């Protein structure tokens, strides 16, 4: 059998439609979060990056020196998602404290979950993490977890409008099931080969079926080929909405349409400022300034309507492609 672990750095398990338990720690004894602003900023980044990579966040908890996530990856892009999330928070953290150096341990832990029978165990494990750490007596008391936002939907709407509170509830079968789940005794997760949460037969089958596709890292040059829409298709959609020629939009003949294209590409794709700039023959700093202006602009009623129209067309296109 193909041995997934005959190497210094175990491969990542990146499968289309996979469920993953991800955990990452601060480097050494570093505290990742020391105040409410830092917790909230990390959650904002989690929302932004999950939107970019079309990752579905089911459950999370942010602790002082580590975080747990239960996420679903409709496309096999776990590593791109985590790399962006951790690098963005590390940049923010270093800027906040005027420091340099690593913020997170060099490798985050990721475990592919066997959905039947084990999803619920991971939900319980993550939600009860603050109880095991003796921070709270009951899991619903902890402020920085998905469970808290699930139970305080008014706060979720105000602070965390990207988080779909019903996603996890639908999977486990409702509030009563959740209550029973959280009341159960704590237990270690059944980790197999340091990379799976499930039974050994299932893990062996996953390795056998996917060994040629298992990858440690996928280069940035391939990101747009992994379930991420061609950026020029998005530019074309914006051009149609504004009734302008796509080529003229790219050259800046219609500045408003070009700015919307830049904003949408930055918000909904993994492209960074440099790579977006290459499309429009702009430097990355001009791109990022445009993104900042458009982030404020989209909040007005008229522009909010424009954003909904563009994103609905992108969604329709994605559904057709799927």
N, C-alpha and C positions, 0 to 999 in steps of 0.2 A: 504493500500500500504506500501511496505517496505520503511522506512524512512532512507534515506542515511545520515541524519545529526543529528540523535539522539546520538551524541557522542561528546567528547571534540575536537577531531581532525577529521575533515571531511575526508572521504575516498578518495583515489585517484581513478580516472577513468582511468583504464588501459585496453584498448581494442585493439585487433588485427586489424590493418589497421586504427587506429584512427588518427585524426588530432588534435593537441594540441597547444593552445597559452600558453606559459610558461613565467612567469615573476619572477625575483628574485632581491632582493635589498641587498645592503650592510648593515651590522649590525649597527643599530643606524644611525649616520651621516657619516659612513665610505665611503670614495670614493674608488670604486673598481679599477678605472683606472686613473692614473695621468700622463702617458706618452705613447708614441707610442709603446714602447717595451711591455708594459703590455697589451695594446689592441691586439697587434699581437700575444702575447703568448696565450691569451684567445682564439683567433680564431684558433690557432694551436691545442689547446686542444679540441676545439669544433669539429674540423675535425677528430682528433684521436679517440675521444670517440664515435662520431657518426659512425665511421667505425667499431669500436669494437662491438657496439650494433645494427648495421644495421639500424640505425635511419636516416631518410632523412630530411635534413635541407632545408626548403623552403625559409624562410625569417628570418632575424635577425637584431637587432640594439643593439649596446653596448653604453650605456650612462655612465656618470661619476660614478653614484652611483647605477645603475641598468641595467638590460638587458632584452630584449624581444626576444623570439624565436617563430617561427611557424614551428613545426616539425610534421613529419608523423612517426608513429610507426608500421611498418609491423608486429611486434610482440608486445605483451603487456608488454613492459619493460621500460616504461617511468621513473619509480622511479630508476631503476638501472642506467639508462643513466644519469639522473640528479644528482644522488648521486656521481657518478664517476666524472662528469664534475666539480661540485662545490667543491668536496674534493680536486681534483688535483689543481684547481686554488687557493684554500685557502692555500694549502701547499706551493705553489710557492709564493703567496703574503706574507705569514708570514716569509718565508725565505728571501725574498727581503728586508723586513723592520726589520728583526731580532725581530719579535714580536711573541706573542702567543695569543690564544683566537679566538673567532668566527669572521669570515670574512663576512658571509652571515647571513641574518635573519634565524631563525630556520626552517621556512617553506617557500618553494617557492610556488608561485601561479600557478595552472594549470587549464585550461579550455578546455574541450572537445568541438570541433567545429562541428556544423551541416554543412556538406560540401556544400550542395546546397544553394547558396545565402548568405552564411556567411563567406566563405573562403576569398572572395574579401574584405570584411569589415575588416577582421583581417590584411590582407596585407596592406591596406591603413592605418590602425591604427598604425601598427609597423613602416612603412616607414615614416610616418609623425610625429613620436614622437619627433624628433629633432626640427621640426617646432613649435609644441605645446610648447616645452620647450624654444622657442625663441633663439635657438642656431644658426639656419640658417633661411633664408627666404624661400628657396626651398629645398625639401627633398633630391634631388640629390646632393646637396652641402655637405651633411654630410659624413665625411670620413669613419666612422666605422659602415656602414650598408651594407646589402646585395645589396641594390639598387645601391650603389656606385660601387661595384664590378661588378654588372650586366652591368653598363654603361661604365666601364673601364676594358674590358676583358683582356687587356695586363697586367694590374696590378693584376687582379685576377689570371691569369696564373702563374705569378711570386710569389705571396704571398699566394694564396688561391686555389691551384690546386685541392683540395678535393671538393670544392663547385661547384655543377652543376647549372650553372647560368640559364639554360633553364628550370629547373624543375617548378619554379613558373610561368614563362612566358607561358609555355604550358598549365598550369592549368587555367590561367585567359584569355588566348586567344590572346596574342601578345602585341607588344609595344604600339600600338594605344590605346588598352583597358587599359593598365597600365597608360598611360598618362591621360586618362579621369578619371581613378580611383583616381589618386593622385591629380588631380585638383578639385575633389569634396570637399564639406564642411566636416569639422571634425564632428564626432558624437561619442557619447559613444557607446561602444559595448553592445549588448543586452545580458547581463549576467543573467542566470537563476539558482537559487539555489546556487549561488556562485561557481558553478562548470561547467556550460555549457554556450556556446555561440550559441544561436539558439532560437527556439520557445519552449514554455512550453510543448506542446503536444509531441514533439520529445524528450525532456528531460525526461518526465514521462515514455515514452516508453523505453528509454535506461535503466532507473533505473529498470523498471519492468522486462525487458528481461535479465538483467545482474547482479541482486543484489547478487547472490550467488558467482559471480566471481570478484566483485569489491573488491579491496584490498588496504589497506593503504601501506603496504610494503610486498615484497616477499623476503623471506630469501635468503641469498647468496647461500645456499645449493641447491636452486631450479633454480638458474640462467641458468644453462646449459640445463634445460628442457624447457625453454621458448624461443623456436625458435633459440637457439644457438647450433651449431653443437657439437656433442660429440668430446672432444679433442683427443681421441684416433683415431678417424676417420681421423683427420687432420694429426696426426703422421703417420698414414698408407699411406696417400697420399704422404707425403714427402719421406717416405721409398721407395715407388714405383718410384718416380722421380729419386732418387739416386740409385735405384736397390739394396737396402739392406733389410735385414730382420728387421721387425718392432721391435721385441724384442731386437735385437742387437743394433738398433738405440737407444732405450731407455736406455740401459746400457752404451752407449757411445763408442761402438766398432767403429762406424763411427762418429767422432766428428763433421765433417762438416754437415752431415745430422741432427745430434742432435741439433746443433746450429741453423740451419734453422727452425727446428720444434719449438724450444723455441721462436725464433723471430716471427714466424707466429702466434703462440698461443697468444703471448703478443700483437701483432698488431691487430689481427682480432677477438679476443674473450674477454670476460670480466674477464678471469682468471688473478689474480695478481701474483706477483713473488713467493709468498709462495706456492700457489696452483699449479703453473707450476712446481716449484721445487719438489713437492710431486710426480709428474709423473716420473721425471728423477732422483730422489733420490739426489737432490742438495739443498743447502740452497738458500734463496731468493736473497741474495747478489750476489752469483755467477750467478744466473739467470739474474739479472738486469745488471751486467757487460757484460754478453753475449749479451743481447738485445742492449746495447749501442754500442758494437763492430759491431753487425750485421746491425744496422741502418746506419752506415757509409759504410759498405761493400756493401749493396744493391744498392748503387749509381753507382757502376762500371758497364760498359756495359754487361759484362758476367753475373754478379750476378743479374742485373736488368732483364735479360732474364729468369734466374732461378725463380725469384720472380713471373714474369708474368705467367710462366708455372704452378707453384704451385697454385697460386690464381685462375687461369682459371679452374683448376681441382676441386678446392673447390667450385667454382661457379656452375660448372656442377653438382656436387654432391648435392648442395643445391637445384637446380632447380628440380632434380629428386625427392628429398624428399618432396618438396612442392607439 
